[in-house]
Amino acid sequence: MPNSFKYQWLEAIMSTQAKPMTKNVAWVLFKHASIENQCWPNLTTIDKSLGGQGHGKNIHRQIRQLSELGFIQKTSVKVLKGTSTRYSLCMPKPQSEVSPHQIDSDSPSE
């Protein structure tokens, strides 16, 4: 049975106004994600999956964009020879239209 969360995640990203390169990086993370919705591709692996054009700095920007949008969570994990980055796929929290702290200036005072 396919992991429906992963497909919903990818569909949510593809429906955003994110740059094409951000969507391409998301696709690579999608392809590498486990059933637990986590993956560990390093920058070289991501770059090779995108055609091996040496996109290093650009990949960093796109990963930061996915994180800022709330689609991934990055965690540094200690491994035998240093650290690795684990990417957890997640859905952004919906933004409420009105903050609980926002005062409605049009409402009558009591």
MARBA-3410 file (N, C-alpha, C, O; in Angstrom, 1 decimal):
110
0.8,-1.2,0.0,0.0,0.0,0.0,0.9,1.2,0.0,1.8,1.4,0.8 ~ 0.7,2.2,-0.9,1.5,3.4,-1.0,1.3,4.3,0.3,0.2,4.2,0.9 ~ 2.3,5.0,0.6,2.2,5.9,1.7,1.4,7.2,1.2,2.0,8.0,0.6 ~ 0.1,7.3,1.6,-0.7,8.4,1.1,-0.2,9.7,1.6,-0.4,10.7,0.9 ~ 0.4,9.8,2.8,0.9,11.1,3.3,1.9,11.6,2.4,1.9,12.8,2.1
2.8,10.8,1.9,3.9,11.3,1.0,3.3,11.9,-0.2,3.7,13.0,-0.7 ~ 2.2,11.3,-0.8,1.6,11.8,-2.0,0.9,13.1,-1.7,0.9,14.0,-2.5 ~ 0.2,13.2,-0.6,-0.5,14.4,-0.2,0.5,15.5,0.0,0.3,16.7,-0.4 ~ 1.7,15.2,0.6,2.8,16.1,0.9,3.3,16.7,-0.4,3.4,17.9,-0.6 ~ 3.6,15.8,-1.4,4.1,16.2,-2.7,3.1,17.1,-3.4,3.4,18.1,-4.0
1.8,16.7,-3.4,0.8,17.4,-4.0,0.6,18.8,-3.4,0.4,19.8,-4.1 ~ 0.7,18.9,-2.1,0.7,20.2,-1.4,1.8,21.1,-1.9,1.6,22.3,-2.1 ~ 3.0,20.6,-2.0,4.1,21.4,-2.5,3.9,21.8,-3.9,4.2,23.0,-4.2 ~ 3.5,20.9,-4.7,3.4,21.2,-6.2,2.3,22.3,-6.4,2.3,23.0,-7.4 ~ 1.4,22.4,-5.4,0.3,23.4,-5.6,0.7,24.8,-5.1,-0.1,25.7,-5.1
1.9,24.9,-4.5,2.3,26.2,-4.0,2.9,27.0,-5.1,3.1,26.6,-6.2 ~ 3.3,28.2,-4.8,4.0,29.1,-5.7,5.5,29.0,-5.6,6.2,29.9,-6.1 ~ 6.0,27.9,-5.0,7.4,27.7,-4.8,8.1,27.6,-6.2,7.5,27.3,-7.2 ~ 9.3,28.0,-6.2,10.1,28.0,-7.4,10.2,26.5,-7.9,10.2,25.6,-7.2 ~ 10.4,26.4,-9.2,10.6,25.0,-9.8,11.7,24.2,-9.2,11.6,23.0,-9.0
12.8,24.9,-8.9,13.9,24.2,-8.3,13.6,23.7,-6.9,14.0,22.6,-6.5 ~ 12.8,24.5,-6.1,12.3,24.0,-4.8,11.5,22.8,-5.0,11.6,21.8,-4.2 ~ 10.6,22.8,-5.9,9.8,21.6,-6.2,10.6,20.4,-6.6,10.3,19.3,-6.3 ~ 11.7,20.6,-7.4,12.5,19.6,-7.8,13.2,18.9,-6.6,13.4,17.7,-6.5 ~ 13.7,19.8,-5.7,14.4,19.2,-4.5,13.3,18.5,-3.6,13.7,17.4,-3.1
12.1,19.0,-3.6,11.1,18.3,-2.8,10.8,16.9,-3.5,10.6,15.9,-2.7 ~ 10.9,16.8,-4.8,10.7,15.5,-5.5,11.8,14.5,-5.1,11.5,13.4,-4.8 ~ 13.0,15.0,-5.0,14.1,14.1,-4.6,13.9,13.6,-3.2,14.1,12.4,-2.9 ~ 13.5,14.5,-2.3,13.2,14.1,-0.9,12.1,13.1,-0.8,12.1,12.1,-0.1 ~ 11.1,13.3,-1.6,9.9,12.4,-1.7,10.4,11.0,-2.2,10.0,10.0,-1.6
11.2,11.0,-3.2,11.7,9.7,-3.7,12.5,8.9,-2.7,12.5,7.7,-2.6 ~ 13.3,9.6,-1.8,14.1,9.0,-0.8,13.4,8.7,0.5,14.0,8.0,1.3 ~ 12.3,9.3,0.7,11.6,9.2,2.0,11.1,7.7,2.3,10.6,7.0,1.4 ~ 11.3,7.4,3.6,10.9,6.0,4.0,9.4,6.0,4.4,8.8,7.1,4.2 ~ 9.0,4.9,4.8,7.6,4.8,5.2,7.3,5.7,6.4,6.1,6.1,6.7
8.3,6.0,7.2,8.2,6.9,8.3,8.3,8.4,7.9,8.3,9.3,8.7 ~ 8.3,8.6,6.6,8.4,10.0,6.0,9.7,10.7,6.4,9.7,11.9,6.6 ~ 10.8,10.0,6.4,12.1,10.6,6.7,13.1,10.1,5.6,12.9,9.1,5.0 ~ 14.1,11.0,5.4,15.1,10.6,4.4,16.4,11.3,4.8,16.4,12.2,5.6 ~ 17.5,10.8,4.3,18.9,11.3,4.6,19.7,11.5,3.4,21.0,11.4,3.5
19.2,12.0,2.3,20.1,12.2,1.2,21.1,13.3,1.4,20.7,14.4,1.9 ~ 22.4,13.1,1.1,23.3,14.2,1.3,23.2,15.1,0.0,22.5,14.8,-0.9 ~ 23.9,16.3,0.1,23.8,17.2,-1.0,24.2,16.7,-2.3,23.7,17.0,-3.4 ~ 25.3,15.8,-2.3,25.7,15.2,-3.5,24.7,14.3,-4.1,24.5,14.3,-5.4 ~ 24.0,13.5,-3.3,22.9,12.7,-3.8,21.8,13.5,-4.4,21.2,13.2,-5.5
21.4,14.6,-3.7,20.4,15.4,-4.2,20.8,16.0,-5.6,20.0,16.1,-6.5 ~ 22.0,16.5,-5.6,22.5,17.1,-6.9,22.5,16.1,-8.0,22.1,16.4,-9.1 ~ 23.0,14.9,-7.7,23.0,13.9,-8.8,21.6,13.5,-9.3,21.4,13.3,-10.4 ~ 20.7,13.5,-8.3,19.3,13.3,-8.7,18.7,14.4,-9.6,17.7,14.2,-10.3 ~ 19.3,15.6,-9.5,18.8,16.7,-10.3,19.7,16.9,-11.5,19.6,17.9,-12.2
20.5,15.9,-11.9,21.3,16.0,-13.1,22.8,16.2,-12.9,23.5,16.3,-13.8 ~ 23.2,16.4,-11.6,24.6,16.6,-11.3,25.2,17.8,-11.9,26.4,17.8,-12.4 ~ 24.5,19.0,-11.8,25.0,20.2,-12.3,25.8,21.1,-11.3,26.1,22.2,-11.6 ~ 26.0,20.5,-10.1,26.7,21.3,-9.1,25.9,22.4,-8.5,26.3,23.5,-8.4 ~ 24.7,22.1,-8.1,23.7,23.0,-7.6,23.9,23.2,-6.1,22.9,23.7,-5.5
25.0,22.9,-5.5,25.1,22.9,-4.0,24.5,24.1,-3.3,23.6,23.9,-2.4 ~ 24.9,25.3,-3.6,24.4,26.5,-2.8,22.9,26.6,-3.1,22.1,27.0,-2.2 ~ 22.5,26.4,-4.3,21.1,26.5,-4.7,20.2,25.4,-3.9,19.1,25.7,-3.5 ~ 20.7,24.2,-3.8,20.1,23.2,-3.0,19.9,23.6,-1.6,18.8,23.4,-1.0 ~ 20.9,24.2,-1.0,20.8,24.7,0.4,19.6,25.7,0.5,18.8,25.7,1.4
19.5,26.6,-0.5,18.4,27.6,-0.5,17.1,27.0,-0.6,16.1,27.3,0.1 ~ 17.0,26.0,-1.5,15.7,25.3,-1.7,15.3,24.5,-0.4,14.1,24.5,-0.1 ~ 16.2,23.9,0.2,16.0,23.2,1.5,15.5,24.1,2.5,14.6,23.9,3.3 ~ 16.2,25.3,2.6,15.8,26.3,3.6,14.4,26.8,3.3,13.6,27.0,4.2 ~ 14.0,27.0,2.0,12.7,27.4,1.6,11.6,26.3,2.0,10.6,26.7,2.6
11.9,25.1,1.8,11.0,24.0,2.2,10.8,24.0,3.7,9.7,23.8,4.2 ~ 11.9,24.3,4.4,11.8,24.3,5.9,11.0,25.5,6.3,10.1,25.4,7.2 ~ 11.2,26.7,5.7,10.5,27.9,6.1,9.0,27.8,5.8,8.2,28.4,6.5 ~ 8.7,27.1,4.7,7.3,26.8,4.3,6.6,25.8,5.2,5.4,25.7,5.2 ~ 7.4,25.1,6.0,6.9,24.1,7.0,6.7,22.7,6.4,6.0,21.9,7.0
7.3,22.5,5.2,7.2,21.2,4.6,8.3,20.1,5.0,8.1,18.9,4.8 ~ 9.4,20.6,5.6,10.4,19.7,6.1,10.9,20.2,7.4,10.8,21.4,7.8 ~ 11.4,19.2,8.2,12.1,19.6,9.4,13.4,18.9,9.3,13.5,17.7,9.1 ~ 14.5,19.7,9.5,15.9,19.2,9.5,16.3,18.9,10.9,16.1,19.6,11.8 ~ 17.0,17.7,11.0,17.6,17.3,12.2,19.0,16.8,12.0,19.2,16.0,11.1
20.0,17.3,12.7,21.4,16.8,12.6,21.5,15.5,13.4,21.0,15.5,14.6 ~ 22.0,14.5,12.8,22.1,13.2,13.5,23.6,12.7,13.5,24.2,12.8,12.4 ~ 24.1,12.3,14.7,25.5,11.9,14.7,25.5,10.5,14.1,24.7,9.6,14.4 ~ 26.5,10.4,13.2,26.8,9.1,12.6,28.3,8.7,12.8,29.0,9.5,13.4 ~ 28.7,7.6,12.3,30.1,7.1,12.6,31.1,8.2,12.2,32.1,8.3,13.0
31.0,8.8,11.1,32.0,9.8,10.6,31.5,11.2,10.6,31.6,11.9,9.6 ~ 30.9,11.6,11.7,30.5,13.0,11.8,29.0,13.1,12.0,28.4,12.5,12.9 ~ 28.3,14.0,11.2,26.9,14.1,11.3,26.2,14.0,9.9,26.9,14.1,8.9 ~ 25.0,13.7,10.0,24.2,13.6,8.8,22.9,14.4,9.0,22.5,14.6,10.2 ~ 22.2,14.8,8.0,21.0,15.5,8.1,19.8,14.6,7.8,19.8,14.0,6.7
18.9,14.6,8.7,17.7,13.8,8.5,16.6,14.9,8.1,16.4,15.9,8.8 ~ 15.9,14.6,7.1,14.8,15.4,6.6,13.5,14.7,7.0,13.3,13.6,6.5 ~ 12.6,15.3,7.7,11.3,14.7,8.0,10.3,15.5,7.2,10.2,16.7,7.3 ~ 9.5,14.8,6.5,8.4,15.4,5.7,7.3,15.8,6.6,6.9,15.0,7.4 ~ 6.8,17.0,6.5,5.6,17.4,7.3,4.8,18.4,6.6,5.2,19.0,5.6
3.5,18.4,7.0,2.6,19.4,6.4,2.6,20.7,7.2,2.7,20.6,8.4 ~ 2.6,21.8,6.5,2.6,23.1,7.2,1.4,23.2,8.0,0.3,22.7,7.6 ~ 1.5,23.9,9.2,0.3,24.2,10.0,-0.5,25.3,9.3,0.1,26.3,8.8 ~ -1.8,25.1,9.2,-2.6,26.2,8.6,-2.5,27.5,9.3,-2.6,27.5,10.6 ~ -2.4,28.5,8.6,-2.4,29.9,9.2,-3.9,30.3,9.5,-4.7,30.3,8.5
-4.2,30.6,10.7,-5.5,31.1,11.0,-5.7,32.5,10.4,-4.7,33.3,10.4 ~ -6.8,32.9,10.0,-7.0,34.2,9.4,-6.9,35.3,10.5,-6.5,36.4,10.2 ~ -7.3,35.0,11.7,-7.3,35.9,12.8,-6.5,35.3,13.9,-6.8,34.2,14.4 ~ -5.5,36.0,14.4,-4.7,35.6,15.5,-5.6,35.7,16.8,-6.4,36.6,16.9 ~ -5.4,34.8,17.7,-6.2,34.9,19.0,-5.9,36.2,19.7,-6.7,36.6,20.6
-4.7,36.8,19.4,-4.3,38.0,20.1,-4.8,39.2,19.4,-4.6,40.4,19.9 ~ -5.3,39.1,18.2,-5.7,40.2,17.4,-7.1,40.7,17.9,-8.0,40.0,18.2 ~ -7.2,42.0,18.1,-8.4,42.6,18.6,-9.2,43.1,17.5,-8.7,43.7,16.6 ~ -10.5,42.7,17.5,-11.4,43.1,16.4,-11.9,44.5,16.7,-12.7,44.7,17.6 ~ -11.4,45.4,16.0,-11.7,46.8,16.3,-13.1,47.2,15.9,-13.6,48.3,16.3
-13.8,46.4,15.0,-15.1,46.7,14.6,-16.2,46.1,15.5,-17.4,46.5,15.4 ~ -15.8,45.3,16.5,-16.8,44.8,17.4,-17.2,45.8,18.5,-16.3,46.6,18.9 ~ -18.4,45.8,18.9,-18.9,46.8,19.9,-18.3,46.4,21.2,-18.1,45.3,21.6 ~ -17.9,47.4,22.0,-17.4,47.2,23.3,-18.5,47.0,24.3,-19.6,47.5,24.1 ~ -18.2,46.1,25.3,-19.3,45.8,26.3,-19.2,46.6,27.5,-20.0,46.5,28.4
END
